[in-house]
Every structure is written in C-alpha cells, then in structure tokens.
C-alpha cells in the first residue's frame, strides 16, 4: 500500500452542501472612476483571471482574512481563488466564508472547488453564470469527520507543493524575459541608434495588389503565401503555411527571400518570425532583409520582442489596432557592433530554447508539472460519492 492509499485508507467521508457549512455573499459595483478616485494599496478582485483577478487597488478594504472567491459571470464563471488578507471584490465575484474552521480547511475547500465548481456553471443564453444559489448546493466532502483537519492539512500540503513548483517555473520564464530586456537596454551614447531601413538591404510592406483579394485565381499554386496568423503561431522560424499563391498571385505580389524578418502591423502588432523559405505576404506585414555587414534578422527580432508592448501602444486608438510602415521608419533602435550583436543573440538563443522550446524548455516542464498536479489532486480528492435516497 503506497503513501496515498495509506492516507485515505478506511477514511469515512461525510458530505454536506456548501450552504450548510459556509456563508456566501457577493461583491459590490465599482466603476473605473471609483478605482481611480480611491486609489490605494488594497487589491480589488474582479471576474478576470489575469494577474490573479486584480483590476485595481483602493484605499479601503471590505474583507480581512481567509476566504474563497469565485467568478459569477461570463467566460470565467466558476473560476475559484484562495484569498488571504485585506481586499475587496466587485459585483461579478462571490465570496465564501467557512462557518466552522475546526472542521474545514480553506485550502482544502479551494482545491475541491477547482474540480467541482465548473460542473455547476449554467451556460444558457450564451452567458455562463455560477450564482450563489447554485454554489450553495455544491456537495463538500469532509473526510474523517472525527478528526477532519489532520487529513485535509496533509492533502493541502501535497497539493501546495505541486502548485509552488508550477509557480516557480512560470516565474523563471518572466526572469528570462527580464534578462533579455536588460541585454537590449542601451543608453544614448553607448551604441549607435539607427532606423531599421538604415541597416536593411530591403525594408517594406508586403504586396497584394489585386482586387478582390480573395479572387480564386490568385491561389492554389506552389508559392508560399504567409499571413499574420502564420507569423504569430511560428516559434522564431516560419516553417509551415496554410495558403499558397499561383503564378498569377505571384505577379501581383512580391517574393521575399528566406531569412526575411516578418513583422505584423495589423490586428496583432509587432508579432515577428523569420522566413524559413522564400515566400510572399500581404501589406499587413513588413519585411526586413538584414544587411549582414550591419545586423542580422535574429538580433532585430529580439529587439522588437523586447519592445513589443511599447509598439502595441503606438497602434492603439482605432477599432482594429494597427501601426503603419511610416511609424517603423521613424523609430530608432540600438545597434552595437556586429560582434556584440552576435554575443547577445547567442545568449538569447539559449534563453529562447529554455522558455519556448516545446520539447526541452520551460513550456514542456510547466505542462508536465501541471499534469502531475492535476493527477494527484484528482487522486487525493477522489472520495466515494454521497449516497442518494433510493
């Protein structure tokens, strides 16, 4: 019998509706203006899942202590969070306060609800919801009712260990991005600052002159036609494509050589990848062919990746985010001597392998740790279901 089997061996389980052992309530409406006018240090949690659900910080708090919150509405309905400290929540969040902490551990309840809450989301009318009257009916297992906290604490300890491993790996990815930005952070006077056109053999937008653009005679040949989605989905080098041009399509476009850096300027701004073959692309993409005496496509791609957030901001303000060629032509970037660029690229290539390689980098490790966590969570929280009246 292994450790997990011994932990749960012969454990009796008592089931109770959540509403019988906890108090549920909702948050309050807080406008953007309210958040701005009452800015402070106490977090406000809302329905989003990014940044742990924080949408701002204010100078007061509505709650203090251990709680569990859940998202009540829309795409993230049923997502649960463990909270501990001084905070507030908005009206699209619910809050759970355990009535008897001598029988139920908050972290144990949290882990249980990460499995169970999503099963109770109502998705009618295209607007997912998980309201208080649904949450209070969720059955909660109380293992070993005579000494419930001991076994709950051990289950929490095991699951916390896996959670911390995944968190550490995610933090390591952010650390690599930090070092990338530091390597590419030059001050005025340290290096030469030039426009991309000044270090390019060719620099311009792709071409697709024919109208309508979807004319069938343009397509179906053997000439790769790269689109913004192909650039976004590639990992550094574009190796696949979903569309091809015919000879007629090629005549109204432009064939860019292998090694060209592709930069999107519409929808997803400043996504970059390098052509692994000769290809055409539309005018929503800029092509950059490096002058080998001055720079490389690899160095410029790392530069643009580091500055992506700033470039995205330049493209905001219209219904569909976009940035034009003129904006890129006017921007100046740091270009140290070619040998220093090569040193930086060699370092960042190693970082890139660690942070993006599916087979040997962090994404693979994070995925494995997440699967391991889910496996043990489901195993540890696999209690006999409550008996139903016959």
C-alpha positions in Angstrom: 0.0 0.0 0.0 1.6 3.3 -1.1 1.5 6.6 0.9 -1.6 8.0 -0.8 -3.5 4.7 -0.2 -2.5 4.8 3.5 -3.5 8.4 3.8 -7.1 7.7 2.7 -7.3 4.0 3.7 -10.6 3.5 5.6 -11.3 7.2 5.8 -15.0 7.8 6.4 -16.5 10.8 4.4 -19.4 13.0 5.4 -20.9 15.1 2.7 -22.6 18.5 3.3 -24.0 21.2 0.9 -21.6 24.2 0.9 -24.5 26.4 2.0 -24.8 24.4 5.3 -21.1 25.0 6.3 -20.3 28.4 4.8 -21.7 31.8 4.3 -21.9 33.2 0.8 -22.1 36.8 -0.4 -21.4 39.0 -3.4 -19.2 41.9 -4.0 -20.2 45.5 -4.9 -20.2 47.6 -8.0 -17.1 49.6 -8.5 -16.6 51.8 -11.6 -13.3 52.6 -13.2 -13.8 56.2 -11.9 -14.2 54.9 -8.3 -11.0 52.9 -8.6 -9.1 55.9 -9.8 -10.6 58.4 -7.3 -9.9 56.0 -4.3 -6.5 54.6 -5.4 -4.6 52.9 -2.6 -2.8 49.7 -1.6 -5.6 47.2 -1.1 -6.4 44.9 -4.1 -9.8 44.8 -5.8 -10.6 41.4 -7.4 -13.0 41.1 -10.3 -14.0 38.4 -12.9 -10.8 38.4 -14.9 -8.2 35.6 -14.3 -5.1 37.5 -15.4 -3.0 39.0 -12.6 -4.8 36.8 -10.0 -8.0 38.7 -10.8 -6.8 42.1 -9.6 -8.3 45.1 -11.5 -7.0 47.8 -9.3 -6.2 48.9 -5.7 -8.1 51.2 -3.4 -7.5 52.9 -0.1 -10.1 50.8 1.9 -11.0 47.1 2.1 -14.2 45.2 2.6 -12.8 41.9 3.8 -9.9 40.8 6.0 -8.8 37.2 6.5 -9.1 33.9 4.7 -11.8 33.5 2.1 -12.5 31.8 -1.3 -13.8 33.9 -4.1 -15.4 32.7 -7.4 -16.3 34.4 -10.6 -20.0 34.5 -11.1 -20.4 35.7 -14.8 -19.2 35.3 -18.3 -16.3 33.3 -19.8 -14.5 32.8 -16.5 -17.6 31.8 -14.5 -16.8 29.1 -12.0 -13.1 30.1 -11.6 -12.1 30.0 -7.9 -9.4 31.7 -6.0 -7.9 31.4 -2.5 -7.8 34.8 -0.8 -6.0 35.8 2.4 -5.5 39.4 3.5 -7.3 42.7 3.2 -9.2 43.1 -0.1 -12.5 43.9 -1.9 -14.4 42.2 -4.7 -16.7 43.5 -7.4 -20.2 42.5 -8.1 -19.2 39.8 -10.5 -17.5 37.8 -7.7 -18.9 35.7 -4.9 -17.2 35.1 -1.6 -17.2 32.1 0.7 -16.6 32.3 4.4 -16.4 29.0 6.3 -18.6 28.9 9.4 -16.7 26.3 11.3 -13.0 26.4 10.7 -12.5 23.4 13.1 -14.0 21.1 10.5 -13.0 22.6 7.2 -9.6 23.9 5.8 -9.9 26.8 3.4 -7.2 25.5 1.1 -8.8 22.0 1.1 -12.1 23.6 0.1 -10.3 25.7 -2.6 -8.7 22.6 -4.2 -12.1 20.8 -4.1 -13.9 23.6 -5.8 -11.2 23.9 -8.6 -12.6 20.5 -9.6 -16.3 20.8 -8.7 -17.3 24.5 -9.3 -17.1 24.3 -13.2 -19.6 21.4 -13.2 -22.3 23.7 -11.8 -21.9 26.6 -14.2 -25.1 27.4 -16.2 -24.3 28.3 -19.8 -27.8 29.1 -21.1 -28.4 32.0 -23.4 -24.7 32.2 -24.2 -23.8 33.9 -20.9 -22.2 31.4 -18.4 -23.2 32.0 -14.8 -22.5 30.5 -11.4 -24.7 32.2 -8.9 -24.9 31.9 -5.1 -28.0 29.6 -5.2 -26.0 27.2 -7.3 -22.8 27.3 -5.3 -24.5 26.7 -2.0 -25.8 23.3 -3.3 -22.3 22.0 -4.2 -21.6 18.9 -2.1 -18.4 19.2 0.0 -16.6 16.1 1.4 -15.5 16.1 5.0 -13.0 13.2 5.3 -12.6 11.6 8.7 -15.3 13.7 10.4 -13.9 12.8 13.8 -10.5 14.5 13.0 -11.2 16.3 9.7 -8.4 18.9 9.8 -5.5 16.4 10.0 -6.1 14.7 6.8 -7.2 17.9 5.0 -4.0 19.6 6.0 -1.9 16.7 4.6 -3.8 16.8 1.3 -3.2 20.6 1.1 0.5 20.2 1.9 0.9 17.8 -1.0 -1.1 19.9 -3.5 0.6 23.1 -2.4 4.0 21.5 -3.2 2.9 20.9 -6.8 1.4 24.4 -7.1 4.6 26.0 -5.9 6.6 24.1 -8.5 4.5 25.3 -11.3 4.6 28.9 -9.9 8.4 28.8 -9.7 8.7 27.6 -13.3 6.4 30.4 -14.5 8.4 33.0 -12.5 11.6 31.6 -14.2 10.1 32.4 -17.6 9.5 36.0 -16.5 13.0 36.2 -15.2 14.4 35.2 -18.7 12.3 38.0 -20.3 13.8 40.4 -17.7 17.4 39.4 -18.7 16.5 39.7 -22.4 15.3 43.3 -21.8 18.4 44.1 -19.8 20.7 42.8 -22.5 18.9 45.0 -25.1 18.7 48.1 -22.9 21.2 50.6 -24.2 21.6 54.3 -23.2 22.1 57.1 -25.7 25.8 57.4 -26.5 26.7 53.8 -25.6 25.9 52.5 -29.1 24.7 53.7 -32.5 20.9 54.3 -32.8 19.6 53.7 -36.3 16.3 53.1 -38.1 15.6 49.6 -39.5 15.9 51.0 -43.0 19.4 52.1 -42.3 20.5 48.6 -41.5 18.5 46.7 -44.2 19.0 45.6 -47.7 15.2 45.7 -48.2 12.6 47.1 -45.9 8.9 47.5 -46.8 5.4 46.2 -46.7 4.3 43.0 -48.5 2.2 43.3 -51.6 -1.2 42.1 -52.7 -2.3 44.5 -55.4 -5.1 42.5 -57.0 -8.8 43.2 -56.1 -10.7 41.4 -54.8 -8.0 39.9 -52.6 -10.0 36.6 -52.4 -10.0 36.0 -56.2 -9.6 32.2 -56.6 -7.1 32.6 -59.5 -4.5 34.1 -57.1 -4.3 30.9 -55.1 -3.6 27.2 -55.2 0.0 27.2 -56.7 3.2 26.2 -55.0 4.4 29.6 -53.8 4.0 30.0 -50.0 1.8 32.9 -49.0 2.4 33.9 -45.4 -0.4 35.5 -43.3 -0.3 37.2 -39.9 -1.6 34.0 -38.2 1.4 32.0 -39.6 3.8 34.6 -38.1 2.0 34.6 -34.7 1.9 30.8 -34.5 5.6 30.3 -35.5 8.3 29.9 -33.0 11.1 32.1 -34.3 11.3 30.4 -37.7 8.3 30.1 -40.0 8.3 26.5 -41.2 4.6 26.0 -42.2 2.0 27.9 -44.1 -1.7 27.5 -44.8 -2.1 29.3 -48.1 -0.2 29.4 -51.5 -0.1 31.7 -54.5 -0.4 30.7 -58.1 1.9 32.3 -60.7 -0.9 34.9 -61.2 -0.8 35.6 -57.5 3.0 35.9 -57.5 2.9 38.5 -60.4 0.8 40.9 -58.3 2.8 40.3 -55.1 6.5 40.2 -54.1 8.6 37.2 -53.3 10.7 37.7 -50.2 13.9 35.6 -49.6 14.5 33.0 -46.9 15.8 34.8 -43.8 13.4 37.8 -44.1 12.1 39.0 -40.8 8.3 39.3 -40.9 6.7 42.0 -38.7 2.9 42.2 -38.4 1.4 45.7 -38.4 -2.3 45.0 -38.1 -4.5 43.2 -35.6 -1.6 41.5 -33.7 1.0 44.3 -33.7 4.7 43.5 -33.8 4.5 39.8 -33.9 7.7 38.6 -35.5 9.1 35.5 -37.1 11.8 34.7 -39.7 11.0 33.1 -43.1 12.4 29.6 -43.4 11.8 29.7 -47.2 11.1 32.2 -49.9 7.5 33.5 -49.6 5.0 36.2 -50.3 3.0 38.1 -47.7 0.3 40.8 -47.7 0.6 44.5 -46.9 -0.4 43.8 -43.3 3.2 42.5 -42.9 6.5 44.4 -43.1 9.5 42.5 -44.5 13.0 43.2 -43.2 16.1 41.8 -45.0 19.1 42.5 -42.9 22.3 44.0 -44.3 24.8 41.3 -43.0 27.5 43.9 -42.5 25.4 45.8 -40.0 23.0 43.4 -38.3 21.0 40.1 -38.5 17.3 39.2 -38.6 17.9 37.4 -35.3 19.1 40.5 -33.5 16.3 42.7 -34.8 13.7 40.1 -33.9 14.9 40.0 -30.3 14.9 43.8 -30.3 11.3 44.0 -31.4 10.2 41.3 -29.0 11.7 43.3 -26.1 9.8 46.5 -27.3 6.6 44.7 -28.2 4.5 46.3 -25.5 5.6 49.8 -26.5 4.9 49.1 -30.2 1.5 47.8 -29.4 0.6 51.1 -27.6 1.6 53.1 -30.7 -1.0 51.1 -32.6 -3.9 51.6 -30.2 -6.7 54.1 -30.8 -8.7 52.6 -33.7 -11.3 49.9 -33.9 -8.6 47.5 -35.0 -5.1 48.0 -33.7 -2.6 48.8 -36.4 0.7 50.5 -36.9 2.0 51.8 -40.3 5.3 51.5 -42.1 6.0 55.2 -41.5 6.0 54.6 -37.8 8.6 51.9 -38.1 10.7 54.0 -40.5 10.9 56.8 -37.9 11.8 54.6 -34.9 15.5 54.4 -34.0 16.9 51.2 -32.4 20.2 50.4 -30.7 22.8 48.7 -32.8 26.1 47.8 -31.1 28.9 46.4 -33.2 28.1 43.2 -35.1 30.3 41.1 -32.8 28.4 42.3 -29.8 25.1 41.7 -31.5 26.2 38.1 -32.2 27.1 37.7 -28.5 23.7 38.9 -27.4 21.9 36.7 -29.9 23.9 33.6 -28.7 22.8 34.3 -25.1 19.2 35.0 -26.1 19.0 31.9 -28.3 19.8 29.8 -25.2 17.1 31.7 -23.2 14.7 31.2 -26.1 15.3 27.4 -26.1 14.6 27.4 -22.3 11.5 29.5 -22.5 9.8 28.5 -25.7 11.0 25.0 -26.8 8.1 22.6 -26.5 10.5 19.6 -26.3 13.2 20.8 -24.0 12.2 24.1 -22.4 10.0 25.6 -19.7 6.7 25.1 -21.5 7.2 21.4 -21.5 8.3 21.3 -17.9 5.3 23.5 -16.8 2.9 21.3 -18.8 4.3 18.2 -17.1 4.1 19.7 -13.6 0.5 20.9 -14.2 -0.5 17.4 -15.4 1.2 15.9 -12.3 -0.6 18.3 -10.0 -4.0 17.6 -11.6 -3.3 13.8 -11.4 -2.6 13.9 -7.6 -5.3 16.5 -7.0 -7.9 14.2 -8.6 -6.5 11.2 -6.8 -6.4 12.8 -3.4 -9.9 14.3 -3.7 -11.5 11.1 -5.1 -14.0 10.4 -2.4 -16.9 8.0 -2.6 -19.9 10.0 -3.8 -22.7 10.9 -1.4 -25.5 8.3 -1.1 -28.7 9.3 -2.7 -32.1 8.2 -1.4 -33.5 5.2 -3.3 
